[in-house]
Amino acid sequence: MPKKPTTTKEEMIKGAFELIREEGLEFLTARNLASKLGCSTQPIMYQFPNLNELKDLAYKQADNYHSEYIFKDNDFLKIGLRYIRFAHEEKNLFHFLFQSGHFDGFSIGELLKAPDTKKLISSAAKELKISEKEAIKAFEALFVMVHGYASLIANNAMKYNEKTIKDTLLKTGKEMMKK
């Protein structure tokens, strides 16, 4: 009777997520993961023969982690600032989520249909006393700006300064509401 595996599939997924978070996607190999988990590569290769499924499952975990990180309330500004802070604090996860090819094909239209986004837009429309259509336009413009900041910061092309970023987002948001 074969020996029961001591490293579970869930531990492998968690380990892959942690390895990507600490070192980056390029370090996710069966050998590196086995070293992290303290096992041989055999159980990893048995569960994930080409690692693509493992990357997809780690991506889902990273996406959930990212969503929990940024969606702590329905405030446009706070969510935008947390999105940018995530890129600063979790550069490897930001790269994995938005710059590794897994994000390909995901449009702003699909983002607008996501339950968290719909809830945010509806709440903002009520709070700002604007139509949902106007809130969607504001969200689209601010999302592009926030994602741009986050990308620049994650790629070390810009220094993270939350006060400056907050002031710029507030100024831009106020100008948009005037129009």
LUMLUMDREN-167265 format. One line per 8 residues: number of its first residue (from 1); their letters; for each residue x, z, y of N, C-alpha, C. Coordinates in pm, 1 decimal. Layout:
BEGIN
NUM> A> X/Z/Y/X/Z/Y/X/Z/Y ~ ...
***
This chain:
BEGIN
1> MPKKPTTT> 83.8/0.0/-118.0/0.0/0.0/0.0/88.4/0.0/124.4 ~ 63.6/-93.5/221.3/148.9/-99.9/340.3/131.2/24.0/428.0 ~ 238.2/55.5/496.7/237.3/169.2/588.8/142.9/139.2/706.2 ~ 66.8/238.8/747.1/-25.9/224.2/859.7/55.1/212.0/989.3 ~ 18.8/115.1/1076.7/92.9/100.2/1202.8/81.8/227.3/1287.5 ~ 193.0/265.5/1347.2/192.3/386.1/1430.6/172.9/353.0/1578.2 ~ 187.8/228.4/1613.7/166.2/185.4/1751.4/38.0/102.5/1755.0 ~ -59.5/150.1/1831.4/-189.2/82.9/1834.6/-189.7/-34.2/1932.5
9> KEEMIKGA> -289.6/-118.4/1915.4/-308.4/-231.9/2004.9/-329.2/-182.8/2148.5 ~ -406.2/-75.1/2164.7/-430.9/-18.5/2298.3/-301.8/30.8/2362.1 ~ -215.4/93.3/2282.3/-85.7/139.9/2334.2/0.9/21.0/2377.5 ~ -9.1/-88.2/2303.7/67.5/-207.6/2338.7/17.8/-266.0/2470.9 ~ -113.9/-269.4/2489.1/-170.8/-321.9/2614.3/-129.8/-233.3/2731.1 ~ -143.7/-103.1/2712.4/-104.2/-7.9/2817.5/45.6/-20.0/2846.5 ~ 125.0/-31.7/2741.3/269.4/-46.4/2758.5/305.1/-174.8/2831.7 ~ 234.6/-283.9/2799.0/257.7/-411.5/2867.8/224.4/-398.9/3015.8
17> FELIREEG> 109.3/-336.8/3046.1/70.3/-313.2/3185.5/178.3/-232.8/3257.8 ~ 223.0/-124.2/3197.3/324.9/-39.6/3260.3/457.4/-113.5/3277.8 ~ 495.4/-192.3/3179.3/619.9/-269.0/3188.0/612.6/-369.6/3303.1 ~ 500.8/-438.5/3312.9/481.8/-534.2/3423.4/482.9/-460.0/3556.2 ~ 416.1/-347.1/3561.5/409.9/-268.4/3685.4/548.6/-221.3/3728.7 ~ 628.1/-177.2/3634.5/760.6/-123.1/3666.2/866.9/-231.0/3688.3 ~ 863.5/-335.4/3605.3/972.9/-432.8/3604.4/933.8/-573.7/3646.5 ~ 806.8/-609.5/3630.5/762.4/-745.0/3660.5/727.8/-821.3/3534.0
25> LEFLTARN> 645.6/-924.1/3549.6/596.7/-1003.0/3437.1/710.1/-1064.6/3355.3 ~ 815.6/-1107.3/3420.5/926.0/-1173.1/3348.8/993.8/-1080.4/3247.0 ~ 971.5/-950.2/3256.9/1031.4/-854.8/3163.7/941.1/-825.6/3044.0 ~ 822.1/-885.2/3042.3/733.2/-863.1/2929.2/774.3/-953.8/2813.7 ~ 853.3/-896.4/2725.5/892.6/-962.6/2601.3/862.8/-864.5/2488.5 ~ 854.1/-914.3/2366.9/829.9/-825.9/2252.2/942.2/-722.3/2242.2 ~ 1063.8/-763.8/2265.6/1178.2/-672.1/2255.1/1171.4/-563.1/2361.8 ~ 1142.4/-600.2/2487.0/1134.0/-499.9/2593.9/1016.9/-404.6/2572.1
33> LASKLGCS> 904.8/-459.0/2526.1/788.5/-374.9/2501.2/815.6/-280.8/2384.1 ~ 878.0/-329.9/2279.4/912.5/-245.5/2164.8/1004.3/-131.2/2208.2 ~ 1100.0/-162.6/2291.9/1190.0/-59.6/2343.2/1113.1/45.8/2422.2 ~ 1021.0/1.8/2506.6/940.1/93.5/2586.8/853.4/182.5/2498.2 ~ 796.8/123.8/2393.3/705.8/197.1/2306.0/777.5/275.2/2195.6 ~ 906.6/248.7/2178.6/981.3/317.1/2072.9/943.6/270.4/1933.6 ~ 922.3/140.8/1920.9/888.1/83.4/1790.3/968.3/-44.4/1771.8 ~ 949.2/-108.1/1657.8/1013.2/-237.6/1637.2/924.5/-346.1/1696.9
41> TQPIMYQF> 974.9/-467.5/1699.3/896.1/-578.7/1751.3/788.7/-623.9/1650.7 ~ 802.9/-583.8/1525.1/711.9/-630.5/1420.4/565.0/-600.0/1448.9 ~ 526.0/-476.2/1484.6/382.9/-454.3/1510.4/332.0/-530.7/1633.0 ~ 417.0/-552.3/1728.5/378.1/-627.1/1848.7/353.8/-772.6/1812.5 ~ 447.2/-830.2/1739.4/433.8/-970.9/1702.0/319.7/-991.7/1601.6 ~ 288.3/-889.7/1523.6/175.1/-898.6/1432.3/44.2/-904.1/1511.6 ~ 30.0/-815.8/1611.8/-92.0/-810.9/1693.8/-99.8/-927.6/1793.0 ~ 16.1/-965.8/1847.1/20.8/-1067.4/1953.4/131.2/-1168.4/1922.1
49> PNLNELKD> 103.1/-1264.9/1833.8/207.3/-1359.1/1790.0/276.1/-1437.7/1902.3 ~ 206.6/-1470.4/2011.9/273.2/-1545.1/2119.4/268.2/-1474.2/2255.0 ~ 218.4/-1353.2/2259.3/211.0/-1267.4/2378.2/111.5/-1313.9/2485.5 ~ 53.8/-1433.3/2473.8/-42.6/-1478.1/2575.4/-166.7/-1390.1/2578.9 ~ -217.8/-1351.6/2462.9/-334.6/-1263.0/2459.2/-299.2/-1127.5/2520.3 ~ -180.0/-1079.1/2491.6/-135.4/-951.2/2548.0/-126.3/-959.9/2700.5 ~ -74.4/-1070.5/2751.5/-67.7/-1089.9/2897.2/-207.6/-1092.1/2957.5 ~ -300.6/-1159.2/2890.1/-438.9/-1164.9/2939.8/-502.3/-1025.9/2942.7
57> LAYKQADN> -479.3/-947.0/2839.5/-535.1/-811.4/2834.6/-468.2/-720.3/2937.6 ~ -338.6/-737.4/2957.1/-268.0/-660.1/3060.5/-316.7/-702.1/3198.6 ~ -346.9/-831.4/3215.0/-400.7/-880.0/3341.5/-534.4/-813.6/3372.1 ~ -621.4/-804.2/3272.0/-751.3/-739.3/3291.4/-732.8/-592.9/3332.7 ~ -637.6/-525.2/3269.4/-611.1/-386.7/3305.9/-558.6/-377.9/3448.8 ~ -468.7/-468.5/3486.0/-414.6/-470.2/3622.9/-524.3/-500.5/3723.9 ~ -614.0/-592.7/3690.1/-724.6/-627.7/3779.2/-817.6/-508.6/3799.9 ~ -848.5/-437.1/3692.8/-931.9/-317.0/3704.6/-862.6/-210.9/3789.3
65> YHSEYIFK> -734.2/-193.4/3767.4/-656.5/-95.5/3844.9/-659.9/-132.7/3994.0 ~ -640.6/-261.6/4022.6/-643.1/-311.0/4160.6/-780.0/-286.5/4224.3 ~ -886.0/-318.0/4152.6/-1021.4/-298.1/4205.7/-1048.5/-150.6/4235.4 ~ -1010.5/-63.1/4143.4/-1028.6/80.7/4166.9/-946.9/127.1/4287.4 ~ -830.2/69.4/4304.6/-741.5/105.8/4414.8/-803.6/69.1/4549.6 ~ -860.2/-50.0/4559.3/-906.1/-95.0/4691.3/-1051.8/-62.5/4721.4 ~ -1139.3/-57.9/4620.4/-1282.3/-37.9/4645.9/-1322.6/108.9/4633.6 ~ -1271.8/191.8/4723.0/-1308.5/333.6/4721.3/-1427.3/361.3/4811.5
73> DNDFLKIG> -1462.1/268.1/4897.5/-1581.3/276.7/4981.7/-1615.2/136.2/5028.4 ~ -1714.0/123.2/5114.5/-1759.3/-9.2/5158.6/-1716.5/-42.7/5300.4 ~ -1606.5/7.7/5344.7/-1557.7/-17.0/5480.0/-1460.5/-135.4/5477.7 ~ -1497.3/-244.1/5547.5/-1412.9/-365.3/5552.8/-1267.5/-331.8/5583.7 ~ -1247.1/-257.1/5690.4/-1111.8/-227.8/5736.5/-1033.0/-148.6/5632.1 ~ -1092.3/-43.5/5578.5/-1021.4/40.0/5480.7/-987.6/-38.4/5354.3 ~ -1079.4/-121.8/5310.9/-1053.4/-203.7/5191.8/-939.0/-301.1/5219.8 ~ -942.7/-364.8/5336.4/-835.4/-457.6/5372.5/-700.8/-388.2/5380.0
81> LRYIRFAH> -698.3/-271.1/5439.2/-571.8/-195.9/5450.6/-521.4/-152.0/5313.0 ~ -612.0/-110.1/5224.8/-569.4/-71.7/5089.2/-519.4/-193.6/5011.5 ~ -583.0/-309.5/5032.9/-538.3/-432.6/4967.2/-393.2/-462.1/5006.9 ~ -364.0/-449.1/5134.2/-228.0/-474.2/5183.6/-132.6/-364.9/5134.2 ~ -176.8/-239.7/5136.3/-93.3/-128.9/5089.4/-61.5/-146.6/4941.0 ~ -159.2/-196.7/4864.2/-136.5/-224.2/4722.4/-20.2/-322.3/4706.0 ~ -18.7/-427.2/4786.4/89.8/-526.1/4779.1/224.3/-462.2/4811.8 ~ 223.1/-365.1/4901.6/345.5/-293.9/4940.3/390.9/-197.8/4830.4
89> EEKNLFHF> 296.3/-121.6/4776.1/329.8/-17.6/4678.4/341.1/-69.7/4535.6 ~ 269.8/-175.8/4504.3/263.3/-228.5/4367.2/301.0/-376.9/4365.8 ~ 419.6/-407.1/4416.9/461.6/-547.7/4431.4/454.7/-625.3/4299.7 ~ 501.7/-564.0/4192.5/501.1/-635.1/4063.8/359.4/-665.6/4017.0 ~ 268.5/-570.5/4034.2/129.5/-596.3/3995.9/65.9/-699.9/4087.3 ~ 96.2/-694.4/4216.2/42.8/-793.8/4309.6/89.3/-934.3/4268.8 ~ 218.6/-948.0/4238.6/270.8/-1077.9/4193.4/198.6/-1122.7/4066.3 ~ 182.6/-1030.3/3972.8/116.9/-1062.3/3846.0/-27.2/-1106.9/3869.8
97> LFQSGHFD> -98.9/-1035.1/3953.2/-240.0/-1065.0/3976.7/-262.2/-1193.5/4056.0 ~ -179.8/-1217.4/4157.3/-211.3/-1324.1/4252.3/-107.2/-1435.9/4261.6 ~ 7.0/-1419.3/4195.1/110.4/-1521.1/4209.2/173.0/-1562.4/4076.7 ~ 104.4/-1533.0/3966.2/161.2/-1564.2/3835.0/91.2/-1679.7/3764.2 ~ -12.4/-1734.1/3826.7/-87.3/-1841.3/3763.2/-215.7/-1794.6/3697.1 ~ -229.8/-1666.0/3670.8/-354.0/-1614.1/3612.9/-470.2/-1627.0/3711.0 ~ -439.6/-1627.0/3838.9/-541.1/-1630.8/3944.8/-587.5/-1774.0/3971.9 ~ -521.8/-1872.9/3912.4/-555.4/-2013.5/3936.0/-702.0/-2041.6/3907.7
105> GFSIGELL> -763.1/-2121.7/3992.2/-900.6/-2162.7/3972.4/-1002.9/-2066.0/4026.8 ~ -958.4/-1952.1/4073.5/-1049.3/-1852.4/4128.5/-1067.2/-1883.9/4275.8 ~ -1188.1/-1922.3/4312.6/-1212.9/-1965.5/4449.9/-1271.8/-1852.6/4533.6 ~ -1271.5/-1871.1/4664.0/-1333.7/-1773.9/4753.4/-1483.9/-1766.6/4725.7 ~ -1543.3/-1878.0/4682.1/-1684.5/-1878.2/4645.7/-1712.2/-1784.5/4529.1 ~ -1623.1/-1786.4/4430.1/-1637.7/-1694.8/4316.2/-1617.1/-1550.0/4360.6 ~ -1524.1/-1527.8/4450.3/-1500.7/-1393.9/4503.4/-1625.5/-1342.3/4574.5 ~ -1690.7/-1430.3/4648.7/-1811.7/-1390.5/4721.4/-1927.4/-1355.3/4627.5
113> KAPDTKKL> -1923.8/-1407.1/4505.4/-2029.3/-1378.1/4408.3/-2002.1/-1249.8/4328.7 ~ -1881.8/-1197.4/4338.2/-1845.9/-1076.1/4263.8/-1929.6/-958.0/4312.5 ~ -1975.4/-872.9/4221.0/-2061.8/-760.5/4258.8/-2001.9/-670.0/4367.5 ~ -1873.7/-636.3/4357.0/-1811.3/-550.3/4458.9/-1813.2/-616.8/4596.2 ~ -1787.4/-747.3/4599.2/-1786.1/-820.4/4725.8/-1926.1/-829.5/4785.0 ~ -2023.9/-860.5/4702.0/-2162.8/-869.9/4750.1/-2207.7/-737.2/4810.3 ~ -2174.6/-629.2/4743.7/-2210.4/-495.8/4791.6/-2142.7/-467.6/4925.7 ~ -2016.2/-502.9/4936.3/-1939.9/-482.4/5059.1/-2000.2/-563.1/5174.3
121> ISSAAKEL> -2031.5/-688.5/5150.3/-2086.9/-775.3/5254.8/-2224.0/-725.9/5299.9 ~ -2306.3/-686.9/5206.1/-2439.2/-635.5/5238.7/-2429.3/-508.8/5323.6 ~ -2340.4/-420.0/5284.2/-2320.5/-294.7/5358.3/-2267.7/-322.9/5499.4 ~ -2172.6/-415.1/5510.0/-2115.3/-449.2/5640.7/-2220.1/-512.1/5731.4 ~ -2303.1/-598.9/5676.4/-2407.8/-663.5/5755.8/-2501.9/-558.9/5814.6 ~ -2541.1/-462.1/5733.1/-2630.4/-355.6/5780.6/-2561.9/-270.2/5887.3 ~ -2439.3/-230.0/5857.6/-2366.2/-142.6/5949.9/-2339.4/-210.1/6084.4 ~ -2303.2/-338.0/6079.9/-2268.9/-410.7/6202.4/-2390.4/-476.7/6267.4
129> KISEKEAI> -2505.7/-465.5/6200.7/-2629.9/-525.7/6250.6/-2614.7/-676.6/6272.0 ~ -2561.3/-741.1/6167.7/-2544.7/-886.0/6168.6/-2608.5/-941.0/6041.1 ~ -2627.2/-1071.2/6037.6/-2685.8/-1132.1/5918.2/-2583.0/-1134.0/5805.0 ~ -2632.8/-1148.9/5683.2/-2542.8/-1159.5/5567.4/-2452.8/-1282.7/5581.9 ~ -2509.4/-1389.8/5638.3/-2431.5/-1512.7/5658.3/-2313.2/-1486.1/5753.0 ~ -2339.1/-1413.0/5861.4/-2231.4/-1378.4/5955.2/-2129.7/-1285.1/5888.7 ~ -2177.5/-1193.1/5806.9/-2087.3/-1101.4/5735.8/-1999.0/-1177.9/5637.1 ~ -2055.6/-1279.7/5572.8/-1977.9/-1362.9/5479.9/-1867.7/-1437.0/5555.4
137> KAFEALFV> -1901.0/-1494.4/5670.9/-1799.8/-1565.2/5751.2/-1688.4/-1469.8/5793.2 ~ -1726.4/-1348.9/5835.5/-1626.0/-1249.2/5875.9/-1539.2/-1210.9/5756.5 ~ -1602.4/-1189.9/5640.4/-1528.4/-1153.6/5520.3/-1427.5/-1261.9/5483.7 ~ -1472.0/-1388.3/5483.4/-1382.4/-1499.0/5447.9/-1260.4/-1503.1/5539.1 ~ -1283.1/-1492.9/5668.7/-1172.2/-1499.5/5764.5/-1078.1/-1380.6/5747.4 ~ -1135.3/-1262.9/5735.2/-1051.5/-1143.7/5720.8/-980.6/-1140.9/5585.7 ~ -1046.9/-1191.9/5480.5/-981.8/-1195.6/5349.3/-856.7/-1282.3/5353.2 ~ -867.1/-1398.4/5414.6/-751.1/-1487.6/5424.9/-638.2/-1417.7/5501.1
145> MVHGYASL> -672.7/-1350.9/5607.5/-572.9/-1279.8/5687.0/-510.6/-1164.0/5607.4 ~ -594.6/-1084.7/5542.0/-546.0/-970.5/5464.0/-458.9/-1018.4/5348.6 ~ -504.7/-1122.2/5278.2/-425.4/-1173.2/5165.8/-292.5/-1231.1/5215.5 ~ -295.5/-1293.0/5331.5/-170.4/-1343.8/5389.9/-72.3/-1231.3/5418.6 ~ -119.5/-1127.1/5483.0/-34.4/-1009.7/5507.2/21.3/-956.8/5374.9 ~ -68.4/-937.1/5278.2/-27.4/-881.0/5149.7/77.7/-967.8/5081.9 ~ 58.7/-1098.9/5083.7/154.9/-1189.6/5020.9/291.0/-1183.2/5089.8 ~ 289.2/-1183.0/5222.1/415.5/-1174.7/5296.0/488.5/-1044.0/5265.2
153> IANNAMKY> 415.5/-935.8/5259.2/475.7/-805.3/5232.2/525.4/-797.3/5087.8 ~ 445.8/-844.0/4992.8/485.5/-840.0/4851.6/609.7/-923.8/4825.2 ~ 629.4/-1028.0/4906.1/744.6/-1116.4/4888.5/860.3/-1082.9/4982.2 ~ 852.5/-965.4/5043.5/958.7/-916.0/5132.9/984.5/-1008.0/5251.3 ~ 882.6/-1082.1/5294.4/896.7/-1170.0/5409.7/847.6/-1101.2/5536.6 ~ 794.3/-980.3/5520.3/741.9/-904.7/5633.5/750.6/-756.6/5598.2 ~ 783.7/-675.9/5696.1/788.2/-531.4/5674.6/647.1/-474.3/5682.1 ~ 623.0/-372.9/5602.0/492.2/-307.0/5599.9/485.8/-206.8/5714.3
161> NEKTIKDT> 389.3/-226.4/5804.0/365.2/-133.0/5913.9/213.6/-121.1/5927.2 ~ 158.5/-16.9/5867.7/12.7/-4.3/5859.7/-51.6/1.7/5997.6 ~ 10.9/68.1/6093.5/-48.7/79.1/6226.2/-60.6/-58.2/6292.6 ~ 44.8/-136.4/6287.4/42.2/-270.4/6346.8/-61.6/-358.3/6277.3 ~ -64.1/-352.5/6146.1/-160.1/-431.6/6069.8/-302.6/-389.6/6103.8 ~ -327.0/-259.8/6107.4/-460.7/-208.1/6139.4/-504.1/-254.0/6277.7 ~ -413.4/-242.9/6375.4/-445.9/-285.8/6512.2/-480.4/-434.8/6516.3 ~ -404.1/-515.4/6444.5/-429.0/-660.2/6442.0/-562.7/-691.8/6375.1
169> LLKTGKEM> -591.8/-626.4/6263.4/-719.0/-649.9/6194.5/-836.9/-606.3/6280.9 ~ -824.8/-493.3/6346.7/-932.8/-446.6/6435.5/-955.5/-543.9/6550.3 ~ -846.4/-588.2/6612.9/-856.5/-681.9/6724.4/-921.8/-812.4/6677.9 ~ -877.8/-863.0/6565.5/-933.0/-987.7/6513.1/-1080.8/-971.9/6478.8 ~ -1114.6/-859.7/6413.5/-1253.9/-833.5/6377.7/-1342.6/-825.1/6501.4 ~ -1295.5/-758.5/6605.5/-1373.4/-746.8/6730.0/-1393.3/-883.2/6794.5 ~ -1290.3/-964.7/6795.3/-1300.7/-1100.6/6852.3/-1401.7/-1184.0/6772.4 ~ -1399.4/-1167.7/6642.7/-1493.4/-1243.6/6559.0/-1636.5/-1201.5/6587.4
177> MKK> -1658.8/-1073.6/6610.9/-1794.1/-1025.5/6635.2/-1847.1/-1069.2/6770.5 ~ -1758.0/-1099.8/6863.8/-1799.7/-1148.7/6994.1/-1857.9/-1289.8/6984.7 ~ -1807.6/-1367.0/6888.3/-1845.4/-1508.8/6878.6/-1973.3/-1527.0/6806.1
***
